[in-house]
């Protein structure tokens, strides 16, 4: 029985995780909180590479203690949980104290370098490690593999 190959090619070996990644990304439908993703200017380098990426989330009304930024299984996870206003009676409540969970899948080599909260904006900086290409010669033995 033939198995359906990811991306339809037998030459893409070991990329099954990309198919799962695409499925996980397609399920992320919530749009709260709104966010921007920008490329940070680099030093030019040999290839004109960028210095990194900045994700900015609009988290007005959240304090630093009500936010958490974690890296979990190659995902950047941002959580916000506001405490309920105990003892307050609202005549109108148009600002909801809602919790959120926003996640971003990180490629290999991407690391979170900093996070800062300023004027209701949570800014998270990411950097790409420079990976040096390598060549490895594999010895060919006679007989079977053990």
C-alpha positions as YAML, in Angstrom:
chain: A
units: angstrom
residues:
- id: 1
  name: UNK
  ca: [0.00, 0.00, 0.00]
- id: 2
  name: UNK
  ca: [1.44, 3.37, -1.03]
- id: 3
  name: UNK
  ca: [1.31, 6.24, 1.38]
- id: 4
  name: UNK
  ca: [0.50, 9.72, 0.09]
- id: 5
  name: UNK
  ca: [3.77, 11.65, 0.23]
- id: 6
  name: UNK
  ca: [3.83, 15.13, 1.70]
- id: 7
  name: UNK
  ca: [3.90, 17.73, -1.07]
- id: 8
  name: UNK
  ca: [3.54, 14.86, -3.58]
- id: 9
  name: UNK
  ca: [7.25, 14.18, -4.04]
- id: 10
  name: UNK
  ca: [9.28, 11.15, -2.90]
- id: 11
  name: UNK
  ca: [12.39, 13.39, -2.83]
- id: 12
  name: UNK
  ca: [11.20, 15.37, 0.19]
- id: 13
  name: UNK
  ca: [12.19, 12.94, 2.92]
- id: 14
  name: UNK
  ca: [11.59, 13.78, 6.58]
- id: 15
  name: UNK
  ca: [9.38, 16.81, 5.94]
- id: 16
  name: UNK
  ca: [6.19, 15.31, 7.41]
- id: 17
  name: UNK
  ca: [6.44, 17.86, 10.24]
- id: 18
  name: UNK
  ca: [5.82, 20.63, 7.67]
- id: 19
  name: UNK
  ca: [2.46, 19.10, 6.80]
- id: 20
  name: UNK
  ca: [1.50, 19.06, 10.50]
- id: 21
  name: UNK
  ca: [2.78, 22.64, 10.78]
- id: 22
  name: UNK
  ca: [0.56, 23.79, 7.92]
- id: 23
  name: UNK
  ca: [-2.46, 22.08, 9.49]
- id: 24
  name: UNK
  ca: [-1.76, 23.72, 12.86]
- id: 25
  name: UNK
  ca: [-1.35, 27.14, 11.23]
- id: 26
  name: UNK
  ca: [-4.64, 26.80, 9.33]
- id: 27
  name: UNK
  ca: [-6.51, 26.23, 12.61]
- id: 28
  name: UNK
  ca: [-5.39, 29.57, 14.09]
- id: 29
  name: UNK
  ca: [-8.43, 31.72, 13.31]
- id: 30
  name: UNK
  ca: [-8.76, 34.11, 16.26]
- id: 31
  name: UNK
  ca: [-7.77, 37.68, 15.44]
- id: 32
  name: UNK
  ca: [-7.37, 38.99, 19.01]
- id: 33
  name: UNK
  ca: [-5.16, 40.72, 19.89]
- id: 34
  name: UNK
  ca: [-4.18, 42.45, 16.66]
- id: 35
  name: UNK
  ca: [-0.49, 42.31, 15.81]
- id: 36
  name: UNK
  ca: [2.19, 43.47, 13.38]
- id: 37
  name: UNK
  ca: [5.25, 41.57, 12.20]
- id: 38
  name: UNK
  ca: [8.14, 43.63, 10.89]
- id: 39
  name: UNK
  ca: [11.61, 42.92, 9.62]
- id: 40
  name: UNK
  ca: [14.30, 44.72, 11.58]
- id: 41
  name: UNK
  ca: [17.11, 46.29, 9.55]
- id: 42
  name: UNK
  ca: [20.37, 44.36, 9.59]
- id: 43
  name: UNK
  ca: [23.98, 45.31, 9.45]
- id: 44
  name: UNK
  ca: [24.08, 44.58, 5.73]
- id: 45
  name: UNK
  ca: [26.31, 41.54, 6.17]
- id: 46
  name: UNK
  ca: [27.67, 39.52, 3.31]
- id: 47
  name: UNK
  ca: [24.18, 38.66, 2.06]
- id: 48
  name: UNK
  ca: [22.34, 41.81, 3.17]
- id: 49
  name: UNK
  ca: [20.48, 39.80, 5.80]
- id: 50
  name: UNK
  ca: [18.10, 41.33, 8.30]
- id: 51
  name: UNK
  ca: [19.00, 41.56, 11.97]
- id: 52
  name: UNK
  ca: [15.74, 39.95, 12.99]
- id: 53
  name: UNK
  ca: [11.99, 40.14, 13.33]
- id: 54
  name: UNK
  ca: [9.77, 42.12, 15.70]
- id: 55
  name: UNK
  ca: [6.25, 41.08, 16.61]
- id: 56
  name: UNK
  ca: [4.13, 43.87, 18.13]
- id: 57
  name: UNK
  ca: [0.84, 42.98, 19.81]
- id: 58
  name: UNK
  ca: [-1.77, 45.56, 20.85]
- id: 59
  name: UNK
  ca: [-2.46, 44.60, 24.48]
- id: 60
  name: UNK
  ca: [-4.01, 47.79, 25.87]
- id: 61
  name: UNK
  ca: [-5.29, 47.34, 29.41]
- id: 62
  name: UNK
  ca: [-2.94, 44.46, 30.26]
- id: 63
  name: UNK
  ca: [-0.22, 44.91, 32.84]
- id: 64
  name: UNK
  ca: [3.15, 43.18, 32.71]
- id: 65
  name: UNK
  ca: [1.98, 40.70, 35.38]
- id: 66
  name: UNK
  ca: [-1.05, 39.71, 33.29]
- id: 67
  name: UNK
  ca: [1.06, 38.77, 30.25]
- id: 68
  name: UNK
  ca: [3.40, 35.85, 29.63]
- id: 69
  name: UNK
  ca: [5.71, 35.09, 26.72]
- id: 70
  name: UNK
  ca: [7.04, 31.53, 26.43]
- id: 71
  name: UNK
  ca: [8.73, 29.31, 23.88]
- id: 72
  name: UNK
  ca: [7.05, 25.91, 23.73]
- id: 73
  name: UNK
  ca: [7.98, 23.20, 21.24]
- id: 74
  name: UNK
  ca: [9.23, 25.64, 18.55]
- id: 75
  name: UNK
  ca: [6.29, 27.97, 19.12]
- id: 76
  name: UNK
  ca: [6.24, 31.46, 20.55]
- id: 77
  name: UNK
  ca: [3.20, 31.56, 22.86]
- id: 78
  name: UNK
  ca: [1.83, 34.85, 24.20]
- id: 79
  name: UNK
  ca: [-0.87, 34.65, 26.88]
- id: 80
  name: UNK
  ca: [-2.89, 37.41, 28.48]
- id: 81
  name: UNK
  ca: [-5.20, 37.04, 31.44]
- id: 82
  name: UNK
  ca: [-6.80, 40.06, 33.08]
- id: 83
  name: UNK
  ca: [-8.12, 39.83, 36.60]
- id: 84
  name: UNK
  ca: [-11.84, 40.43, 37.02]
- id: 85
  name: UNK
  ca: [-12.80, 43.74, 38.60]
- id: 86
  name: UNK
  ca: [-14.06, 42.48, 41.97]
- id: 87
  name: UNK
  ca: [-16.57, 44.63, 43.78]
- id: 88
  name: UNK
  ca: [-17.24, 46.95, 40.84]
- id: 89
  name: UNK
  ca: [-20.71, 47.54, 39.47]
- id: 90
  name: UNK
  ca: [-20.67, 48.52, 35.81]
- id: 91
  name: UNK
  ca: [-23.46, 50.61, 34.29]
- id: 92
  name: UNK
  ca: [-21.97, 49.79, 30.89]
- id: 93
  name: UNK
  ca: [-19.13, 47.39, 30.18]
- id: 94
  name: UNK
  ca: [-17.69, 47.99, 26.72]
- id: 95
  name: UNK
  ca: [-14.11, 47.05, 27.58]
- id: 96
  name: UNK
  ca: [-14.06, 43.31, 28.06]
- id: 97
  name: UNK
  ca: [-11.55, 41.71, 30.39]
- id: 98
  name: UNK
  ca: [-10.86, 38.84, 28.07]
- id: 99
  name: UNK
  ca: [-8.03, 36.42, 28.06]
- id: 100
  name: UNK
  ca: [-6.12, 35.45, 24.94]
- id: 101
  name: UNK
  ca: [-3.58, 33.00, 23.65]
- id: 102
  name: UNK
  ca: [-1.66, 33.87, 20.48]
- id: 103
  name: UNK
  ca: [0.98, 31.52, 19.09]
- id: 104
  name: UNK
  ca: [3.54, 31.84, 16.31]
- id: 105
  name: UNK
  ca: [5.43, 28.88, 14.89]
- id: 106
  name: UNK
  ca: [9.20, 29.45, 14.89]
- id: 107
  name: UNK
  ca: [11.51, 28.07, 12.22]
- id: 108
  name: UNK
  ca: [14.70, 26.30, 13.22]
- id: 109
  name: UNK
  ca: [17.34, 28.86, 14.10]
- id: 110
  name: UNK
  ca: [14.86, 31.56, 15.22]
- id: 111
  name: UNK
  ca: [15.20, 32.56, 18.88]
- id: 112
  name: UNK
  ca: [13.35, 35.00, 21.09]
- id: 113
  name: UNK
  ca: [15.82, 37.67, 22.24]
- id: 114
  name: UNK
  ca: [13.69, 40.21, 24.14]
- id: 115
  name: UNK
  ca: [10.17, 41.29, 25.09]
- id: 116
  name: UNK
  ca: [9.03, 44.71, 26.31]
- id: 117
  name: UNK
  ca: [5.68, 46.31, 27.18]
- id: 118
  name: UNK
  ca: [5.32, 50.02, 26.38]
- id: 119
  name: UNK
  ca: [2.20, 52.17, 25.90]
- id: 120
  name: UNK
  ca: [-0.11, 49.16, 25.51]
- id: 121
  name: UNK
  ca: [2.14, 47.48, 22.92]
- id: 122
  name: UNK
  ca: [3.99, 44.24, 23.65]
- id: 123
  name: UNK
  ca: [7.08, 44.07, 21.45]
- id: 124
  name: UNK
  ca: [8.88, 40.75, 21.03]
- id: 125
  name: UNK
  ca: [12.19, 40.60, 19.17]
- id: 126
  name: UNK
  ca: [13.38, 37.48, 17.38]
- id: 127
  name: UNK
  ca: [16.79, 36.79, 15.84]
- id: 128
  name: UNK
  ca: [17.94, 34.28, 13.28]
- id: 129
  name: UNK
  ca: [21.12, 32.42, 14.17]
- id: 130
  name: UNK
  ca: [23.63, 32.25, 11.37]
- id: 131
  name: UNK
  ca: [23.92, 28.63, 10.26]
- id: 132
  name: UNK
  ca: [27.09, 27.67, 8.49]
- id: 133
  name: UNK
  ca: [26.59, 25.24, 5.61]
- id: 134
  name: UNK
  ca: [28.41, 21.98, 6.13]
- id: 135
  name: UNK
  ca: [29.44, 19.00, 4.04]
- id: 136
  name: UNK
  ca: [29.92, 15.59, 5.61]
- id: 137
  name: UNK
  ca: [31.39, 12.61, 3.78]
- id: 138
  name: UNK
  ca: [29.62, 9.36, 4.60]
- id: 139
  name: UNK
  ca: [31.80, 6.27, 4.55]
- id: 140
  name: UNK
  ca: [30.50, 3.44, 2.35]
- id: 141
  name: UNK
  ca: [31.03, 0.01, 3.94]
- id: 142
  name: UNK
  ca: [30.84, -3.36, 2.30]
- id: 143
  name: UNK
  ca: [28.25, -5.82, 3.53]
- id: 144
  name: UNK
  ca: [25.04, -5.02, 5.35]
- id: 145
  name: UNK
  ca: [24.16, -2.14, 7.63]
- id: 146
  name: UNK
  ca: [24.26, -2.87, 11.34]
...
